[in-house]
Amino acid sequence: MARFGAFCFPGTGHLNPMAALAHSLQLRGHEVVIFGIADTEAGVRAAGIEFHPIGAEDYPPGTLKRLDEQLARLKGIAAFRFTLERVRNSTRMILRDGPEAVRTANVEALLVDEAEFAGNVADHLGLPWISIALIPPLLPDDRFPPFWLGCAAGQDRLSRLRNRLAIHLLLRIATPIFKEVNQQRTAWGLKPQTRPEEGLSPLAQITQLPEALEFEIRGKKPAGLHYTGPFLHAQQRPAVDFPWDRLDGRPLIYASLGTLQNGSEAIFRTITDACAGLGAQLLISLGGGLDPARLGKLAGDPLVVRFAPQLEILKRAALVITHAGLNTVLESLSEGVPLVAVPLGNDQPGVAARLKARGACVVVSRHRLNPTRLRKAVMLVLQDARYREAAQVLQRAIQQLDGPDRAADLIEQVLKLHSTQPLA
């Protein structure tokens, strides 16, 4: 049995799946400790995972809420740049505090969220480590659009040129992060990194994205990349009080913009205006970003809550309106529910493009979002059975997977903790 350390971006959409993976490893007798800032400690411990604090000077209690509130007000490239700056600051903290924390926790291998740069800590300490993609994986392959680009995966020369240019743009924007990393690598006597793929584990890249949701491409997938399935453990989710008696039996439209980019009153009002009078009941989960009272009276009298028990709600939903965060998408597809996606930034355009390519959603650009366009999209998905059928195809594919268990298999095999079936 092994003792693992895990580094994870401090957001619900990253912490929940990483905790589910940790739980699967613990069921096999391994130990897992998650390194994180103070604001994540309660959630990690509530999930039954050991916690080790880092970044006490940079991230005192309450910092995460302030950062999330700032991000909630941003969209598009502004949100992406803000996220990159957060990653840069987190990277600086991890490179400074990580080595001592890892030594103190006495771990034997690291699991590193691809949104973090703790693989460099593992390199410095001589520990094996594995990349964990909790958003669409970083793919240094021009057959795939980069994760933040909302385009289809065309295989023609023009599409591949577009993808290379987009990757180059990402590198330009992220230059300050790579500068931080290479300064520290040089100080540690490690070779500087010059390409994005050098920041991935040389052992394995494991993604919770099901292969059924990935773009279809010609030829072999990138070496070392392993698709699994959603990292989900329902019992780890905190209980949420919810007024079940207010669900009235009409077809249920569930709208959520996640827990990070949920601060736009205008988008929530657009959603309510679009859904009013459709003969369906609209449930809006604000994700903690706004107070329901602040929205006042809304068209169609929707049910508005701070938080909803999402996994239970999705079992009843006819349609999900989402920002296309990967976890909400995977949880919706696990119930065979079609979607209308309004991607707001970061990885969401890439997730939405994959959904659209599989026929399970309609995408409405945030730049063209208005009640009329959104209403047409909602009506189309509700009335055209092909969208639900496509979602159910993906549901059946996901039902054949146990994402955390498959990932645990791969981790054990790569690290030679067990000799079981060969890698797929």
C-alpha positions as CSV (number, residue, x, y, z in Angstrom):
1,M,0.0,0.0,0.0
2,A,1.1,3.6,-0.7
3,R,0.8,7.0,0.8
4,F,-0.2,9.6,-1.8
5,G,-0.1,13.4,-1.7
6,A,-2.5,15.4,-3.9
7,F,-2.4,19.0,-5.1
8,C,-5.6,20.4,-6.3
9,F,-6.9,23.8,-7.5
10,P,-9.0,25.2,-4.6
11,G,-12.4,25.2,-6.3
12,T,-15.4,22.9,-5.8
13,G,-15.2,21.6,-9.4
14,H,-11.7,20.4,-8.7
15,L,-11.9,19.4,-5.0
16,N,-15.0,17.2,-5.4
17,P,-13.6,14.9,-8.1
18,M,-10.1,14.8,-6.5
19,A,-11.8,13.8,-3.2
20,A,-13.7,11.1,-5.0
21,L,-10.5,9.7,-6.5
22,A,-8.9,9.8,-3.1
23,H,-11.8,7.9,-1.6
24,S,-11.4,5.2,-4.2
25,L,-7.7,4.8,-3.4
26,Q,-8.5,4.7,0.3
27,L,-10.9,1.8,-0.2
28,R,-7.9,-0.1,-1.6
29,G,-5.9,0.5,1.6
30,H,-3.9,3.4,0.4
31,E,-3.5,6.7,2.3
32,V,-4.2,10.0,0.7
33,V,-3.4,13.5,2.0
34,I,-4.6,16.6,0.1
35,F,-2.4,19.7,0.4
36,G,-4.5,22.9,0.4
37,I,-5.1,26.4,1.7
38,A,-7.1,27.0,4.9
39,D,-10.4,27.6,3.2
40,T,-10.5,24.1,1.7
41,E,-9.7,22.2,4.9
42,A,-13.3,21.8,6.2
43,G,-14.5,20.4,2.9
44,V,-11.6,18.0,2.5
45,R,-11.9,16.6,6.1
46,A,-15.7,16.3,5.7
47,A,-15.1,14.1,2.7
48,G,-13.0,11.8,4.9
49,I,-9.6,12.8,3.4
50,E,-6.5,13.8,5.4
51,F,-5.5,17.4,5.0
52,H,-2.2,19.2,5.2
53,P,-2.2,23.0,5.1
54,I,0.0,25.1,2.8
55,G,0.0,28.8,2.0
56,A,-0.9,30.2,5.4
57,E,0.8,33.5,4.7
58,D,-0.7,34.0,1.2
59,Y,-4.1,32.5,1.7
60,P,-5.5,33.2,5.2
61,P,-9.1,32.1,6.0
62,G,-11.6,34.1,3.8
63,T,-9.2,34.6,0.9
64,L,-10.9,32.0,-1.3
65,K,-14.4,33.6,-1.0
66,R,-12.9,37.0,-2.0
67,L,-11.2,35.6,-5.0
68,D,-14.3,33.6,-6.1
69,E,-16.4,36.8,-5.8
70,Q,-14.0,38.6,-8.1
71,L,-14.1,35.8,-10.6
72,A,-17.9,35.6,-10.5
73,R,-18.1,39.1,-11.9
74,L,-15.8,38.3,-14.9
75,K,-16.4,36.6,-18.2
76,G,-14.5,35.5,-21.3
77,I,-10.9,36.6,-21.6
78,A,-11.0,38.6,-18.5
79,A,-12.1,35.6,-16.5
80,F,-9.3,33.5,-18.2
81,R,-6.6,36.1,-17.3
82,F,-7.8,36.4,-13.8
83,T,-7.7,32.6,-13.4
84,L,-4.2,32.5,-14.9
85,E,-3.1,35.1,-12.3
86,R,-4.6,32.9,-9.6
87,V,-2.7,30.0,-10.9
88,R,0.5,32.0,-11.0
89,N,0.1,33.1,-7.4
90,S,-0.8,29.5,-6.3
91,T,2.2,28.2,-8.3
92,R,4.6,30.5,-6.4
93,M,3.1,29.4,-3.1
94,I,3.3,25.7,-4.0
95,L,6.9,25.9,-5.2
96,R,7.8,27.7,-1.9
97,D,5.8,25.7,0.6
98,G,5.3,22.4,-1.2
99,P,8.6,20.6,-0.7
100,E,8.6,21.0,3.1
101,A,4.9,20.0,3.3
102,V,5.5,16.9,1.2
103,R,8.5,15.9,3.3
104,T,6.5,16.5,6.5
105,A,3.5,14.4,5.3
106,N,5.9,11.6,4.3
107,V,4.2,10.8,1.0
108,E,5.6,8.4,-1.6
109,A,4.0,9.8,-4.8
110,L,2.0,12.8,-5.9
111,L,-1.3,13.2,-7.8
112,V,-1.2,16.6,-9.4
113,D,-4.3,18.5,-10.8
114,E,-3.3,19.8,-14.2
115,A,-4.4,23.3,-13.0
116,E,-1.5,23.2,-10.6
117,F,2.3,22.9,-11.0
118,A,3.2,20.7,-8.2
119,G,4.8,18.2,-10.5
120,N,7.9,20.4,-10.2
121,V,7.9,19.7,-6.4
122,A,7.9,16.0,-7.2
123,D,10.8,16.4,-9.7
124,H,12.7,18.3,-7.0
125,L,12.2,15.6,-4.4
126,G,12.7,12.7,-6.7
127,L,9.1,11.4,-6.3
128,P,6.9,9.8,-8.9
129,W,3.9,11.7,-9.9
130,I,0.8,11.5,-12.1
131,S,-1.1,14.2,-13.9
132,I,-4.9,14.3,-13.1
133,A,-7.0,16.3,-15.6
134,L,-10.2,17.5,-13.8
135,I,-11.0,19.7,-16.8
136,P,-10.5,18.6,-20.4
137,P,-6.9,17.4,-20.6
138,L,-4.0,19.5,-21.8
139,L,-3.3,17.9,-25.2
140,P,-0.1,19.0,-27.0
141,D,-1.6,17.6,-30.2
142,D,-2.9,20.0,-33.0
143,R,-5.7,17.6,-33.9
144,F,-7.5,18.9,-30.7
145,P,-8.4,22.5,-30.0
146,P,-6.9,23.6,-26.7
147,F,-9.3,23.1,-23.8
148,W,-10.3,26.8,-23.6
149,L,-11.3,27.1,-27.3
150,G,-14.9,26.5,-28.3
151,C,-14.3,25.0,-31.7
152,A,-14.8,21.6,-33.2
153,A,-11.9,19.3,-33.8
154,G,-11.5,19.7,-37.6
155,Q,-8.7,17.5,-39.1
156,D,-7.9,19.8,-42.0
157,R,-4.8,21.9,-42.3
158,L,-6.6,25.2,-41.5
159,S,-8.1,23.7,-38.3
160,R,-4.8,22.3,-37.2
161,L,-3.1,25.7,-37.9
162,R,-5.8,27.4,-35.8
163,N,-5.1,25.0,-32.9
164,R,-1.4,25.6,-33.1
165,L,-1.9,29.3,-33.0
166,A,-4.3,29.0,-30.1
167,I,-1.8,27.0,-28.1
168,H,0.9,29.6,-28.9
169,L,-1.5,32.3,-27.6
170,L,-2.0,30.3,-24.4
171,L,1.7,30.1,-23.9
172,R,2.1,33.8,-24.5
173,I,-0.6,34.6,-21.9
174,A,0.8,32.1,-19.4
175,T,4.4,33.3,-19.8
176,P,4.5,34.7,-16.2
177,I,3.6,31.3,-14.8
178,F,6.2,29.4,-16.8
179,K,8.8,32.1,-15.7
180,E,8.0,31.4,-12.1
181,V,8.3,27.7,-12.6
182,N,11.6,27.8,-14.5
183,Q,13.2,30.2,-12.1
184,Q,12.5,27.7,-9.3
185,R,13.5,24.7,-11.4
186,T,16.9,26.4,-12.2
187,A,17.4,27.1,-8.5
188,W,16.7,23.4,-7.8
189,G,19.2,22.3,-10.4
190,L,16.4,21.0,-12.7
191,K,16.2,21.5,-16.5
192,P,13.9,24.4,-17.4
193,Q,10.7,23.5,-19.3
194,T,10.2,24.9,-22.8
195,R,7.0,23.2,-24.0
196,P,3.6,22.7,-22.3
197,E,3.8,18.9,-22.4
198,E,6.9,19.0,-20.3
199,G,4.6,20.1,-17.4
200,L,2.7,16.8,-17.7
201,S,3.8,13.6,-15.8
202,P,6.1,11.4,-17.8
203,L,4.3,8.4,-16.3
204,A,0.6,9.0,-17.1
205,Q,-2.0,11.6,-17.7
206,I,-5.4,10.5,-16.3
207,T,-8.6,12.4,-17.1
208,Q,-12.1,12.1,-15.8
209,L,-13.4,13.1,-19.2
210,P,-15.1,10.0,-20.7
211,E,-13.7,9.1,-24.1
212,A,-17.3,9.0,-25.4
213,L,-17.4,12.8,-24.8
214,E,-14.0,13.5,-26.4
215,F,-13.7,14.7,-30.0
216,E,-13.5,12.0,-32.6
217,I,-10.1,12.1,-34.3
218,R,-8.2,10.0,-36.8
219,G,-5.2,8.1,-35.6
220,K,-3.9,7.2,-32.2
221,K,-4.6,9.2,-29.1
222,P,-1.6,10.9,-27.4
223,A,0.7,8.5,-25.6
224,G,0.3,8.3,-21.9
225,L,-3.3,9.7,-21.9
226,H,-6.0,7.6,-20.2
227,Y,-9.7,8.5,-20.3
228,T,-11.7,7.1,-17.4
229,G,-15.1,8.6,-16.4
230,P,-16.6,11.1,-13.9
231,F,-14.8,11.2,-10.5
232,L,-18.0,11.1,-8.4
233,H,-18.7,9.9,-4.9
234,A,-22.2,11.1,-4.0
235,Q,-21.8,10.3,-0.3
236,Q,-19.1,12.8,0.1
237,R,-21.4,15.7,-0.9
238,P,-22.6,17.8,2.0
239,A,-26.3,17.7,2.8
240,V,-28.3,20.6,1.3
241,D,-31.7,21.8,2.7
242,F,-34.1,22.0,-0.2
243,P,-37.9,22.8,-0.4
244,W,-38.9,19.6,-2.2
245,D,-42.6,20.4,-1.6
246,R,-42.2,23.4,-4.0
247,L,-41.6,21.2,-7.0
248,D,-45.0,21.2,-8.7
249,G,-44.7,18.3,-11.2
250,R,-44.2,20.3,-14.4
251,P,-41.1,19.4,-16.5
252,L,-38.1,20.7,-14.5
253,I,-35.5,23.1,-16.1
254,Y,-32.5,23.2,-13.8
255,A,-30.2,26.3,-14.2
256,S,-26.8,26.6,-12.6
257,L,-23.7,28.6,-13.3
258,G,-21.6,26.6,-10.9
259,T,-19.8,27.9,-7.8
260,L,-17.2,30.2,-9.4
261,Q,-18.7,32.3,-12.2
262,N,-22.2,32.8,-10.7
263,G,-22.3,36.5,-9.9
264,S,-24.1,37.9,-12.9
265,E,-27.6,39.0,-12.1
266,A,-28.2,39.8,-15.8
267,I,-27.6,36.2,-16.9
268,F,-29.9,34.8,-14.3
269,R,-32.6,37.3,-15.3
270,T,-32.1,36.4,-18.9
271,I,-32.6,32.7,-18.0
272,T,-35.9,33.5,-16.2
273,D,-37.2,35.7,-19.0
274,A,-36.4,33.0,-21.5
275,C,-38.1,30.2,-19.6
276,A,-41.3,32.1,-18.5
277,G,-44.4,30.7,-20.0
278,L,-43.0,27.5,-21.4
279,G,-45.1,25.2,-19.3
280,A,-42.1,24.1,-17.3
281,Q,-40.8,24.9,-13.8
282,L,-37.5,26.7,-13.6
283,L,-35.2,26.0,-10.7
284,I,-32.2,28.2,-10.3
285,S,-29.3,27.4,-8.1
286,L,-27.2,30.5,-7.4
287,G,-24.2,28.5,-6.2
288,G,-23.6,30.8,-3.3
289,G,-22.7,33.7,-5.5
290,L,-25.8,35.9,-4.9
291,D,-28.6,36.2,-2.3
292,P,-31.9,35.1,-3.8
293,A,-33.6,38.1,-2.2
294,R,-31.4,40.4,-4.3
295,L,-32.9,39.2,-7.5
296,G,-36.4,40.2,-6.4
297,K,-39.5,39.3,-8.4
298,L,-38.6,37.3,-11.5
299,A,-40.5,36.4,-14.6
300,G,-42.4,33.2,-14.4
301,D,-41.9,32.9,-10.6
302,P,-39.0,30.4,-10.7
303,L,-37.8,28.6,-7.6
304,V,-34.5,30.2,-6.7
305,V,-32.1,28.8,-4.0
306,R,-28.6,29.5,-2.9
307,F,-27.6,25.8,-3.4
308,A,-29.5,22.8,-4.7
309,P,-28.8,19.1,-4.1
310,Q,-27.6,18.8,-7.7
311,L,-27.3,15.1,-7.9
312,E,-30.8,14.5,-6.7
313,I,-32.3,17.4,-8.8
314,L,-30.7,16.0,-12.0
315,K,-32.7,12.8,-11.6
316,R,-35.9,14.9,-12.1
317,A,-34.7,17.4,-14.7
318,A,-35.9,17.6,-18.3
319,L,-33.2,20.1,-19.2
320,V,-30.1,21.7,-17.7
321,I,-29.0,25.3,-18.5
322,T,-25.4,25.5,-17.6
323,H,-22.1,27.4,-18.0
324,A,-20.6,24.1,-19.2
325,G,-18.5,23.4,-16.2
326,L,-17.2,19.8,-16.6
327,N,-18.6,18.4,-13.4
328,T,-22.1,19.8,-14.0
329,V,-22.0,18.4,-17.5
330,L,-20.8,15.0,-16.5
331,E,-23.4,14.8,-13.7
332,S,-26.2,15.8,-16.1
333,L,-25.1,13.2,-18.7
334,S,-24.9,10.6,-16.0
335,E,-28.7,11.0,-15.8
336,G,-29.2,11.3,-19.5
337,V,-30.3,15.0,-19.3
338,P,-29.7,17.2,-22.4
339,L,-28.3,20.7,-21.9
340,V,-28.3,24.3,-23.1
341,A,-24.7,25.6,-22.6
342,V,-23.8,29.3,-22.1
343,P,-20.0,29.0,-21.6
344,L,-18.6,32.0,-19.7
345,G,-14.8,31.3,-19.8
346,N,-11.9,29.2,-18.8
347,D,-12.4,25.5,-20.0
348,Q,-16.2,25.9,-20.5
349,P,-16.1,26.7,-24.3
350,G,-14.1,23.5,-24.8
351,V,-16.5,21.4,-22.8
352,A,-19.5,23.0,-24.6
353,A,-17.9,22.3,-28.0
354,R,-17.5,18.6,-27.1
355,L,-21.1,18.4,-26.0
356,K,-22.3,20.1,-29.2
357,A,-20.2,17.7,-31.3
358,R,-22.0,14.7,-29.6
359,G,-25.4,16.3,-30.2
360,A,-26.4,16.6,-26.5
361,C,-26.7,20.3,-26.3
362,V,-27.3,23.6,-27.9
363,V,-24.6,26.3,-27.3
364,V,-25.6,29.9,-26.9
365,S,-22.6,32.3,-27.0
366,R,-22.5,34.7,-24.0
367,H,-21.8,37.5,-26.5
368,R,-25.2,36.9,-28.2
369,L,-27.1,35.9,-25.2
370,N,-30.6,37.4,-24.9
371,P,-34.0,36.0,-23.8
372,T,-35.1,35.3,-27.3
373,R,-32.1,33.3,-28.4
374,L,-32.0,31.4,-25.1
375,R,-35.7,30.7,-25.3
376,K,-35.3,29.2,-28.8
377,A,-32.5,27.0,-27.6
378,V,-34.5,25.8,-24.6
379,M,-37.5,25.0,-26.7
380,L,-35.4,23.2,-29.3
381,V,-33.8,20.9,-26.7
382,L,-37.1,20.3,-25.0
383,Q,-39.0,19.5,-28.2
384,D,-36.5,17.7,-30.3
385,A,-36.0,14.2,-29.0
386,R,-32.6,13.9,-30.6
387,Y,-30.9,15.9,-27.9
388,R,-32.2,13.7,-25.1
389,E,-31.3,10.6,-27.2
390,A,-27.8,11.9,-27.6
391,A,-27.5,12.5,-23.9
392,Q,-28.8,9.0,-23.2
393,V,-26.2,7.6,-25.5
394,L,-23.5,9.3,-23.4
395,Q,-25.3,8.2,-20.3
396,R,-25.1,4.5,-21.3
397,A,-21.4,5.0,-22.0
398,I,-20.8,6.6,-18.6
399,Q,-22.8,3.9,-16.8
400,Q,-20.3,1.3,-18.1
401,L,-17.5,3.3,-16.4
402,D,-16.4,3.6,-12.8
403,G,-14.2,6.6,-13.2
404,P,-12.5,6.7,-9.7
405,D,-12.0,2.9,-9.7
406,R,-10.5,2.9,-13.2
407,A,-8.2,5.8,-12.3
408,A,-7.1,3.9,-9.2
409,D,-6.4,0.9,-11.3
410,L,-4.2,3.0,-13.6
411,I,-2.4,4.7,-10.7
412,E,-1.6,1.3,-9.2
413,Q,-0.4,-0.1,-12.5
414,V,1.8,2.8,-13.4
415,L,3.4,2.9,-10.0
416,K,3.6,-0.9,-10.0
417,L,1.7,-1.2,-6.7
418,H,-0.3,-4.1,-8.2
419,S,0.2,-6.3,-11.3
420,T,-3.3,-6.6,-12.6
421,Q,-4.7,-6.2,-16.1
422,P,-2.5,-4.3,-18.7
423,L,-3.1,-0.7,-19.4
424,A,-5.8,-0.1,-22.0
